[in-house]
């Protein structure tokens, strides 16, 4: 078995025989190792794409297949069990195979061609180092693997888990208290539609949810959401050039290798450049062809429901609307590297598999997911998107999309900008968005799906700009019901404010928006501390107050005040957890689904709302002044470490390879350093952290893009780390310093410019 430790060994060849091609293809590598693929047929373009993706990212691709089918523990050991249990419970492998069978001919051809290219690379035997460590070889790539990867990377991404957090909290703080466990709304919800509108937050209807609350109280007897994204379009009416601009940055877990791959690919019917998921052909998230550009953010659409299930006869029967029905049961054997196999008993009701509780003891919570509806035809959209010629055409191209939910923002050379929520959403009661609900009550059942034409969409707003940043899509009272939980409006408001400061925007005039590190919650803390009575405060507490109140609220990497603020906010969060006694509810039956750390992370988001409203209902008789004084006097938050150091010491990511724990002696080779960064989860320069455990950033911008629509050669982009996933390749991390500085590199979409570049390397591919 040959292991690929020479990063140029494949790409620097001038000629290469690629079995499966019909005619020929060429692959140019630019200065940054980014592939530019050109072929005379769509088939050959996708064969070459599969080969190139495998060259750069094969081990990552197979890892994501394993995560998406419940086999990750075979490589990752016990750390992979949580992922595998969910994938096996949801039967995601069967879903991917079913979906492939239902695709149209164009989509099947695309996936089959891509698979031919991947398998050609595997057959060549020049494999990534990781296979040598594991003592294994790649499994043949199958077309349905692409669907498994696509679903795994977007499954349960939004705020659905918040329902379980609220459910777990009810025994400690009651239904009214649990209803406050939401992301901060900044005082008022900022909606995308109607354009730039504000509305009051919808409140939990406790009366309508009484059956669910009662069941959850019995359920508990004796017993994460991160990420997000920004994007914005500026209409031709406002820009200096009279052309639209489209810019953005998707936020997800900061993985190693880098989550995204930069690619330019041209076939007979399309020529597009953008961001791809390794293992998936097509530019489902970000890209442009000659006529239209697009980018997405997570819309936080609620497409998954949790149902309270009652069982009897040792779990053999489950309660339904029409009486007791048989429960389906199967066993899944999960192989675990370095440990014994795990036998997973899966109980499945008409609503879905049980993921919390034990049916044999009479109770459980099942998951019904719109992301595995039958059939999922999202991959039919890929080629249609690459071939789209306008914003309207792009909207039509995504009609069948359902594997994940997005705000799709687009701009075309006709001068149009547009927004559409891309998802297939179940039509049901909005009460389902608060908590797990009884499976046997008809008022909580699904009543079909929301028609495509009724989903929120619009083109050319009166303000001539569109901004989405995971804030609320529509008012809570609007139909269809889309979501209960979404991110605060801070980032959207900062982006709008920065755009409006710029006269006649261009790409270069708006690049600074990506680097905005002003924290709105930090400003809230500053104001509270300015008015905090300091009688009785120790000298060290007064020093903390002085440092924070003299600060501008910007989470800059070299700011010590940012570190002190974070420590005080975390101390206040843990104090809220202690006073509310909510952590007592996060264990027992909820331990695996919620847990103490996830509960504290959610409270971190809640603190600004309660402070702003002076809501003391969860403080057990204390005031927010009491909580702040406690937070100021308490030792530095454990997650922060030394609060007298600049913020980046506590916050910079540590890119860790998934196999580093399994092979500690190789960790230094597998892992890479990251350039120092600032920001946090509240800033446009989004670098969030799991507040329950650490302040080290674990999610952020996976890439940034800036499209000058119609003058594409002016466009720019950057990815976290680099284009390659090959250990030892200079392109594995060569974009990281610029990413950390919110800088970008040219996006080379012009073939003539590429061919004349001194840095470009050409590999010609020929059939066998």
C-alpha positions in Angstrom: 0.0 0.0 0.0 1.5 3.3 -1.0 1.0 6.3 1.3 0.8 9.8 -0.1 3.3 11.9 1.8 4.5 13.9 -1.2 1.9 16.6 -1.7 2.9 17.3 -5.3 3.3 13.7 -6.4 -0.1 13.5 -8.1 -0.9 17.1 -9.0 2.5 18.0 -10.6 2.4 15.3 -13.2 2.0 16.7 -16.7 0.0 13.8 -18.0 -2.1 11.2 -16.2 -4.2 8.3 -17.3 -7.6 8.5 -15.6 -9.9 5.5 -16.2 -13.5 6.4 -16.7 -13.0 9.5 -18.8 -14.8 9.6 -22.1 -12.4 12.1 -23.8 -10.1 14.2 -21.6 -9.9 16.8 -18.9 -7.4 19.2 -17.5 -6.7 20.2 -13.9 -4.9 23.5 -13.2 -3.6 24.2 -9.7 -3.2 27.8 -8.8 -0.8 29.5 -6.4 -2.9 28.3 -3.4 -3.2 24.7 -4.7 -6.9 25.3 -5.6 -8.0 23.0 -8.5 -9.5 24.4 -11.7 -11.1 21.5 -13.7 -12.1 21.8 -17.3 -13.6 19.1 -19.6 -15.7 19.0 -22.8 -18.4 16.9 -21.2 -20.2 17.1 -17.9 -19.4 13.4 -17.3 -15.7 14.0 -17.6 -15.9 17.1 -15.5 -17.4 15.1 -12.6 -15.0 12.2 -13.1 -12.1 14.6 -12.8 -13.7 16.3 -9.8 -14.0 13.0 -8.0 -10.4 12.3 -8.7 -9.3 15.7 -7.5 -11.4 15.6 -4.3 -9.9 12.2 -3.5 -6.4 13.5 -4.2 -6.8 16.3 -1.7 -9.3 14.9 0.9 -9.9 11.1 0.5 -9.6 10.3 4.2 -11.8 13.2 5.2 -14.4 12.0 2.7 -14.5 8.5 4.0 -14.6 9.8 7.6 -17.8 11.7 6.8 -19.3 8.7 5.2 -18.6 6.8 8.3 -20.1 9.5 10.5 -23.1 9.6 8.2 -23.7 5.9 8.4 -22.8 5.1 12.0 -19.4 3.6 11.5 -17.2 6.4 12.9 -16.3 4.5 16.0 -14.4 1.9 13.9 -11.8 4.7 13.4 -12.3 7.1 16.3 -12.9 4.6 19.1 -15.3 5.4 21.9 -15.3 9.2 21.0 -17.4 8.2 17.9 -20.2 6.4 19.8 -22.5 9.4 20.2 -22.4 10.1 16.5 -22.8 6.5 15.6 -25.8 5.9 17.9 -27.7 8.8 16.3 -26.8 7.7 12.8 -27.8 4.1 13.4 -31.0 5.0 15.3 -32.1 7.2 12.4 -31.0 4.5 9.9 -29.2 7.1 7.8 -27.4 4.6 5.6 -30.7 3.2 4.4 -32.0 6.7 3.8 -29.0 7.6 1.6 -29.5 4.4 -0.5 -33.2 5.1 -0.8 -32.6 8.7 -1.9 -30.1 7.7 -4.6 -32.6 5.4 -6.1 -35.2 8.2 -6.3 -32.9 10.8 -8.0 -33.4 11.9 -11.6 -31.0 10.7 -14.4 -28.9 13.8 -14.4 -28.2 13.6 -10.7 -27.4 9.9 -10.8 -25.0 10.4 -13.7 -23.3 13.2 -11.8 -22.8 11.0 -8.7 -21.8 8.0 -10.7 -19.2 10.0 -12.6 -17.8 11.5 -9.4 -17.6 8.0 -7.9 -15.6 6.7 -10.9 -13.1 9.5 -10.3 -12.8 8.8 -6.6 -12.3 5.1 -7.2 -9.7 5.8 -9.9 -7.6 7.6 -7.3 -8.1 4.8 -4.8 -7.0 2.2 -7.3 -3.8 4.2 -8.0 -2.8 3.3 -4.4 -1.3 6.6 -3.4 -3.2 6.9 -0.1 -3.2 9.5 2.7 -1.1 8.9 5.8 -4.1 8.2 8.0 -4.8 4.9 6.3 -1.3 3.7 7.3 -1.9 4.7 10.9 -5.2 2.8 10.9 -3.7 -0.2 9.1 -6.5 -0.2 6.6 -7.4 0.7 3.0 -10.2 2.8 1.6 -13.5 1.2 0.8 -14.8 1.7 -2.7 -16.7 4.9 -3.1 -20.4 4.4 -4.0 -22.7 7.1 -5.5 -25.0 7.1 -2.4 -22.0 7.9 -0.2 -22.3 11.5 -1.5 -25.8 11.7 -0.1 -24.6 10.3 3.2 -21.9 12.9 3.4 -24.3 15.7 2.5 -26.9 14.7 5.1 -24.3 14.1 7.9 -22.8 17.6 7.5 -26.2 19.3 7.9 -28.1 17.0 10.1 -29.8 18.6 13.2 -27.7 21.7 12.7 -30.2 24.3 13.9 -31.8 24.9 17.3 -33.7 21.6 17.6 -31.7 20.4 20.6 -33.0 23.5 22.6 -36.3 21.6 23.0 -34.6 18.9 25.0 -32.7 21.6 27.1 -36.0 23.2 28.0 -37.6 19.8 28.7 -34.8 18.9 31.0 -35.1 22.2 32.9 -38.8 22.0 33.6 -38.6 20.0 36.9 -36.2 22.6 38.3 -37.5 25.9 37.0 -41.0 25.1 35.8 -42.5 25.7 32.4 -42.4 29.5 32.6 -38.7 29.4 33.6 -37.9 26.9 30.8 -39.6 29.2 28.3 -36.8 31.7 28.9 -34.1 29.3 27.8 -33.7 30.8 24.3 -31.2 32.8 22.5 -31.2 36.5 23.3 -33.4 38.6 21.0 -31.5 41.9 21.6 -34.7 43.4 23.1 -36.7 42.9 19.9 -36.5 40.3 17.2 -35.0 41.5 13.9 -36.8 39.8 11.0 -35.4 39.2 7.5 -39.0 39.4 6.2 -40.9 41.7 6.1 -37.7 43.4 5.1 -35.7 44.7 8.1 -38.7 44.6 10.4 -38.8 44.2 14.2 -41.3 42.3 16.3 -41.9 41.2 19.9 -40.9 37.7 20.8 -43.6 35.0 20.8 -44.3 33.6 24.3 -44.8 29.9 25.2 -48.5 29.1 25.5 -48.3 27.0 28.7 -52.0 26.1 28.6 -51.7 24.5 25.2 -48.6 22.7 26.3 -50.0 21.4 29.5 -50.1 17.8 28.3 -46.5 17.9 27.3 -45.4 19.6 30.5 -47.3 17.0 32.6 -45.7 14.1 30.7 -42.2 15.7 31.0 -42.5 16.0 34.7 -43.3 12.3 34.9 -40.6 11.5 32.4 -37.9 13.0 34.6 -39.0 11.2 37.8 -35.9 9.7 39.5 -33.8 10.5 36.9 -25.5 21.9 21.4 -26.1 24.4 19.0 -23.3 26.4 17.7 -22.3 27.8 14.4 -24.3 30.0 12.1 -23.3 32.3 9.2 -23.4 35.7 7.8 -24.2 36.9 4.2 -25.4 40.0 2.6 -26.2 41.3 -0.9 -26.1 45.0 -1.9 -28.1 46.1 -4.9 -26.9 47.9 -8.0 -28.7 51.0 -6.9 -26.3 51.5 -4.0 -22.9 50.3 -5.3 -20.2 52.4 -6.9 -20.2 50.2 -10.0 -23.9 49.8 -10.6 -23.5 46.0 -10.1 -24.7 43.9 -7.2 -22.3 42.6 -4.6 -22.7 39.3 -2.7 -20.6 38.6 0.3 -20.6 36.2 3.3 -19.0 33.6 5.6 -20.6 30.4 6.8 -19.8 29.3 10.4 -19.4 25.8 11.5 -17.1 23.6 13.7 -13.5 24.4 12.9 -12.4 21.0 11.7 -9.1 19.5 10.5 -8.9 19.1 7.6 -10.8 22.2 6.6 -14.5 21.6 6.2 -14.7 23.2 2.8 -12.9 22.8 -0.5 -12.3 25.6 -3.0 -13.0 24.3 -6.6 -13.5 25.7 -10.1 -15.1 23.2 -12.5 -16.4 23.5 -16.1 -18.2 20.9 -18.2 -20.2 21.1 -21.4 -23.2 22.8 -19.7 -21.7 24.8 -16.9 -18.7 26.7 -15.7 -18.7 27.5 -12.0 -16.4 28.3 -9.1 -17.1 28.1 -5.5 -17.0 26.1 -2.3 -17.7 22.4 -2.1 -18.1 19.7 0.6 -15.4 17.1 -0.1 -17.4 14.0 -1.0 -20.2 15.9 -2.7 -20.2 17.2 -6.3 -21.9 20.6 -6.8 -21.8 23.9 -5.1 -24.8 23.6 -2.8 -23.7 26.4 -0.4 -21.5 29.0 -2.2 -20.6 29.7 -5.8 -21.2 31.5 -9.0 -21.3 30.8 -12.7 -21.1 33.4 -15.4 -24.6 34.8 -14.7 -25.6 34.3 -11.0 -24.0 34.0 -7.6 -25.3 32.5 -4.4 -24.4 32.0 -0.7 -26.3 30.5 2.2 -26.7 30.9 6.0 -28.5 28.5 8.3 -32.1 29.6 8.5 -32.7 27.8 11.9 -35.9 26.3 10.4 -37.4 23.8 12.8 -37.7 20.6 10.7 -37.3 18.1 13.5 -39.7 17.3 16.4 -39.3 15.3 19.6 -42.2 13.2 20.8 -42.9 11.9 24.2 -43.7 8.2 23.9 -45.5 5.9 26.3 -44.8 2.2 26.2 -46.0 -1.0 27.8 -45.3 -4.7 27.7 -41.5 -4.2 27.9 -41.5 -1.7 25.1 -43.3 -3.9 22.7 -46.3 -1.5 22.4 -46.4 2.3 22.0 -49.3 4.6 22.6 -50.8 6.2 19.5 -53.8 8.4 18.7 -55.8 5.3 17.8 -54.6 3.1 20.7 -51.6 0.9 21.4 -49.5 -0.2 18.4 -46.5 -2.5 17.9 -43.1 -0.9 18.4 -40.5 -1.8 15.7 -37.3 -3.1 17.2 -33.9 -3.8 15.7 -30.3 -4.3 16.9 -27.3 -2.5 15.5 -23.8 -3.7 16.3 -21.3 -0.8 16.4 -17.7 -1.8 16.1 -15.4 0.3 18.3 -11.7 0.7 17.8 -9.8 -0.4 20.9 -12.9 -1.5 22.7 -15.7 -4.1 22.7 -18.5 -3.9 20.2 -21.6 -2.0 21.3 -25.0 -3.5 20.7 -27.6 -0.8 20.2 -31.2 -1.6 20.7 -33.3 0.7 18.5 -37.0 1.1 19.3 -39.0 2.8 16.6 -42.5 4.2 16.9 -44.7 5.7 14.1 -43.1 9.0 14.9 -39.5 7.8 14.7 -36.7 6.1 16.7 -36.4 6.6 20.4 -33.2 8.6 21.3 -33.8 9.4 25.0 -35.1 7.1 27.7 -35.8 3.4 27.8 -39.0 2.0 26.3 -38.7 -1.1 28.5 -39.3 1.2 31.5 -42.3 2.7 29.9 -41.1 6.1 28.6 -38.9 7.5 25.9 -38.5 10.4 23.5 -38.5 9.8 19.7 -37.2 12.0 16.9 -39.2 12.7 13.8 -37.0 14.4 11.2 -37.9 16.3 8.1 -34.3 15.7 7.0 -34.9 12.1 6.2 -38.3 12.4 4.6 -39.0 9.9 1.8 -37.5 10.5 -0.6 -35.0 13.3 -0.3 -34.3 14.8 -3.7 -31.8 17.5 -2.8 -29.1 16.2 -5.0 -31.4 16.8 -8.0 -30.7 20.5 -7.4 -27.0 20.5 -7.8 -26.6 20.6 -11.6 -29.6 22.9 -11.9 -27.9 25.4 -9.6 -24.7 25.2 -11.6 -26.7 25.9 -14.8 -28.9 28.6 -13.4 -29.0 31.9 -15.3 -30.7 34.3 -12.9 -31.9 34.7 -9.3 -35.4 33.5 -10.4 -33.8 30.5 -12.1 -31.7 29.7 -9.1 -34.8 29.8 -6.9 -36.6 27.3 -9.2 -33.5 25.1 -9.2 -33.7 24.5 -5.5 -37.4 23.5 -5.5 -36.6 19.9 -4.3 -34.1 20.8 -1.6 -34.7 19.4 1.8 -31.6 17.9 3.3 -30.8 21.0 5.3 -32.3 24.5 5.8 -30.8 27.7 4.5 -31.3 31.4 3.7 -30.2 31.4 0.1 -29.2 34.9 -0.9 -28.4 35.4 -4.6 -27.4 38.1 -7.2 -27.3 38.1 -10.9 -25.8 40.0 -13.8 -29.3 41.5 -14.6 -28.9 43.5 -11.4 -31.3 41.4 -9.2 -30.7 40.4 -5.6 -33.0 37.9 -3.9 -33.6 35.8 -0.8 -35.4 32.4 -0.3 -35.7 30.0 2.5 -34.5 26.7 1.1 -36.1 23.8 3.0 -39.1 21.4 3.1 -40.9 22.3 6.3 -43.5 20.2 8.1 -46.8 21.9 8.6 -47.8 21.6 12.3 -48.5 23.4 15.5 -46.0 26.0 16.5 -46.2 24.6 20.0 -44.1 21.7 18.7 -41.2 24.2 18.7 -41.0 24.5 22.4 -40.8 21.1 23.9 -41.1 17.4 23.2 -44.9 16.8 22.7 -47.1 13.7 23.3 -47.0 11.3 20.4 -50.6 10.2 20.8 -52.3 13.7 20.7 -53.4 14.6 17.1 -52.9 18.4 17.7 -49.2 17.9 17.6 -49.1 15.7 14.5 -47.7 16.8 11.1 -50.2 17.8 8.5 -48.1 17.5 5.4 -45.4 20.0 4.3 -45.4 23.7 3.5 -45.7 24.2 -0.3 -42.6 25.6 -2.0 -44.4 28.7 -3.2 -45.5 29.5 0.3 -42.0 29.5 1.7 -40.5 33.0 2.5 -38.9 34.5 -0.6 -38.5 37.9 -2.2 -36.5 39.7 -4.8 -35.1 43.3 -4.9 -36.1 44.7 -1.5 -36.9 48.5 -1.2 -33.8 49.0 0.9 -31.6 47.5 -1.9 -29.8 45.2 0.5 -30.4 41.8 2.1 -28.7 40.7 5.3 -29.0 37.3 7.0 -27.1 36.2 10.1 -29.2 33.4 11.5 -31.6 35.9 12.9 -35.4 35.3 12.7 -36.7 34.9 9.2 -40.3 36.1 9.8 -42.4 37.2 12.6 -43.5 34.6 15.1 -47.1 35.0 14.3 -46.6 34.5 10.5 -47.6 31.3 8.7 -45.9 29.0 8.0 -44.3 28.3 11.4 -40.6 28.2 10.8 -38.8 28.2 14.1 -38.8 29.0 17.8 -35.0 29.3 18.3 -32.6 31.3 16.2 -29.5 33.3 16.8 -29.6 36.8 18.3 -29.9 39.8 15.9 -26.5 41.3 16.9 -24.5 40.2 13.8 -27.3 41.2 11.4 -27.5 44.7 13.0 -23.8 45.2 12.9 -23.6 44.2 9.3 -26.4 46.6 8.3 -24.8 49.4 10.3 -21.5 48.9 8.7 -22.9 48.7 5.1 -24.9 51.9 5.7 -21.8 53.8 6.8 -20.2 53.2 3.4 -21.0 55.6 0.5 -21.1 53.7 -2.8 -20.0 50.3 -1.6 -17.5 48.1 -3.4 -16.0 44.8 -2.4 -12.9 46.5 -1.0 -14.9 49.1 0.9 -16.9 46.3 2.7 -14.1 43.8 3.5 -13.8 45.4 6.9 -17.3 44.0 7.8 -15.8 40.5 8.1 -13.4 41.7 10.8 -16.0 43.4 13.0 -15.4 42.3 16.6 -17.8 44.6 18.5 -19.8 42.5 21.0 -23.3 43.9 21.7 -23.6 41.8 25.0 -20.3 43.2 26.1 -21.7 46.7 25.8 -24.6 45.6 27.9 -22.2 44.3 30.6 -20.3 47.6 30.4 -23.4 49.6 31.1 -24.5 47.5 34.0 -21.1 47.6 35.6 -21.0 51.4 35.2 -24.1 51.6 37.4 -23.1 48.8 39.8 -22.7 50.0 43.5 -19.1 49.3 44.4 -19.5 49.4 48.2 -18.0 46.3 49.7 -16.2 45.2 46.5 -12.7 44.0 47.0 -9.8 45.8 45.3 -9.5 43.0 42.7 -13.2 43.2 41.9 -12.9 47.0 41.5 -10.0 46.5 39.1 -12.2 44.2 37.0 -14.9 46.8 36.9 -12.4 49.5 35.9 -11.0 47.3 33.1 -14.3 46.4 31.6 -15.9 49.9 31.9 -12.9 51.6 30.2 -13.1 49.1 27.3 -14.9 49.6 24.0 -16.5 46.2 23.8 -14.4 44.9 20.9 -13.2 41.3 21.3 -9.8 42.0 19.8 -7.2 39.3 20.0 -4.8 41.5 22.0 -7.4 42.8 24.4 -7.0 41.9 28.1 -10.3 43.6 28.9 -12.0 41.1 26.5 -10.6 38.2 28.6 -11.7 39.8 31.9 -15.2 40.4 30.5 -15.5 36.8 29.3 -14.4 35.5 32.8 -17.0 37.7 34.5 -19.8 36.7 32.1 -18.9 33.0 32.6 -18.9 33.4 36.4 -22.4 35.1 36.1 -23.6 32.2 33.9 -22.5 29.6 36.4 -24.0 31.6 39.2 -27.3 31.6 37.3 -27.0 27.8 36.9 -26.4 27.4 40.6 -29.2 29.7 41.8 -31.8 28.3 39.4 -30.8 24.7 40.3 -31.2 23.9 36.6 -28.2 21.7 36.6 -29.9 19.2 38.8 -32.2 18.6 35.9 -29.5 18.1 33.3 -28.4 14.6 34.6 -30.2 11.3 35.0 -32.2 10.4 32.0 -31.1 13.7 30.3 -27.4 13.2 30.9 -26.5 12.0 27.4 -29.0 14.2 25.5 -28.4 17.4 27.5 -25.8 17.2 30.2 -24.4 19.9 32.5 -22.0 21.5 29.9 -24.7 21.9 27.3 -27.1 23.5 29.8 -24.4 26.0 30.9 -23.6 26.8 27.3 -27.3 27.6 26.7 -27.5 29.8 29.9 -24.5 31.8 28.5 -26.8 32.9 25.6 -29.7 33.6 28.1 -27.8 35.9 30.5 -28.0 39.0 28.3 -31.8 38.7 28.0 -32.4 38.3 31.7 -30.0 41.2 32.5 -31.6 43.6 30.0 -35.1 42.8 31.2 -34.0 42.8 34.9 -35.7 39.4 35.1 -34.7 37.9 38.4 -37.2 35.0 38.4 -34.4 32.4 38.1 -32.2 33.9 40.7 -33.8 32.5 43.9 -34.4 35.8 45.5 -31.2 37.5 44.4 -30.8 40.5 42.1 -28.6 40.9 39.0 -26.4 43.3 41.0 -25.9 40.4 43.5 -25.0 38.1 40.6 -22.6 40.6 39.1 -20.9 41.2 42.4 -20.5 37.5 42.9 -19.0 37.2 39.4 -16.6 40.0 40.0 -15.4 38.5 43.3 -15.2 34.9 42.1 -11.9 33.5 40.9 -11.1 33.7 37.2 -13.4 31.3 35.3 -11.7 28.0 34.9 -12.4 28.0 31.2 -10.5 31.2 30.8 -7.3 30.4 32.6 -5.3 33.6 33.2 -7.5 36.6 32.6 -4.6 39.0 32.7 -3.5 37.7 29.3 -4.7 38.9 25.9 -7.9 37.3 24.7 -6.3 35.2 22.0 -4.4 33.1 24.7 -7.7 31.7 25.9 -9.5 31.8 22.6 -7.4 30.7 19.6 -8.5 27.4 18.1 -6.2 24.3 18.4 -6.9 22.4 15.1 -6.9 18.8 16.2 -6.9 15.9 13.8 -9.6 13.3 14.6 -7.0 10.6 15.0 -4.6 12.5 17.2 -6.2 10.9 20.4 -5.9 7.4 18.9 -2.3 8.0 17.8 -0.8 10.4 20.4 2.8 9.8 19.2 1.8 11.1 15.8 -0.2 14.0 17.2 2.5 16.6 16.4 2.4 15.6 12.7 -1.4 15.2 12.5 -2.3 18.5 14.3 -1.5 22.1 13.1 -1.3 25.4 14.9 -3.7 28.2 14.2 -2.9 31.9 14.0 -4.2 34.0 16.9 -7.7 35.3 16.6 -10.2 37.5 18.5 -14.0 37.7 18.2 -16.5 35.5 20.0 -20.0 34.0 19.3 -21.7 37.4 19.4 -19.5 39.2 16.9 -19.6 39.3 13.1 -16.1 37.9 13.2 -17.7 34.8 14.7 -15.5 32.6 16.7 -17.7 30.9 19.3 -16.9 28.6 22.1 -18.7 26.0 24.2 -19.1 28.1 27.4 -19.8 25.1 29.5 -16.3 23.7 29.0 -13.9 26.1 27.3 -13.3 29.5 25.8 -11.2 28.1 23.0 -12.9 28.8 19.8 -14.5 25.6 18.3 -16.5 27.2 15.5 -16.2 30.1 13.2 -15.9 31.2 9.6 -15.1 28.2 7.4 -14.6 30.5 4.5 -15.3 34.0 3.3 -16.3 35.1 -0.1 -16.9 38.4 -1.9 -18.5 38.3 -5.4 -18.4 41.3 -7.7 -21.4 40.2 -9.8 -20.7 40.5 -13.5 -17.0 41.4 -13.0 -16.1 38.1 -11.5 -12.3 38.6 -11.8 -12.6 41.1 -8.9 -14.0 38.5 -6.6 -12.1 37.2 -3.5 -12.2 34.3 -1.1 -10.4 32.5 1.7 -10.9 29.3 3.7 -9.9 28.2 7.2 -6.5 26.5 7.0 -6.0 25.7 3.3 -7.1 23.9 0.2 -5.4 20.6 0.9 -6.1 17.9 3.5 -2.8 16.1 2.8 -0.4 15.9 5.8 2.8 17.7 4.9 1.3 19.7 2.0 2.1 23.4 2.1 -1.5 24.1 1.0 -2.8 22.4 4.2 -2.5 25.7 6.2 -1.2 28.4 3.9 -4.4 30.4 4.0 -4.7 30.4 7.8 -2.8 33.5 8.7 -4.9 35.5 6.2 -8.1 33.9 7.4 -7.2 34.9 11.0 -6.6 38.5 9.8 -9.9 38.6 7.8 -7.9 39.0 4.6 -8.7 37.3 1.3 -7.0 36.0 -1.9 -8.1 36.5 -5.5 -10.7 34.1 -6.8 -9.4 33.0 -10.2 -12.4 32.3 -12.5 -10.9 33.5 -15.7 -9.3 30.7 -17.7 -7.0 32.9 -19.7 -5.6 34.5 -16.6 -5.1 31.1 -15.0 -3.3 29.8 -18.1 -0.9 32.8 -18.1 -0.2 32.6 -14.4 3.4 31.7 -13.6 2.3 29.8 -10.5 -0.3 27.6 -12.2 0.5 23.9 -12.7 -1.4 21.9 -15.4 -2.1 18.2 -15.3 -3.7 16.7 -18.4 -6.0 13.7 -17.8 -6.7 11.1 -20.5 -8.8 8.0 -20.7 -7.3 4.6 -20.4 
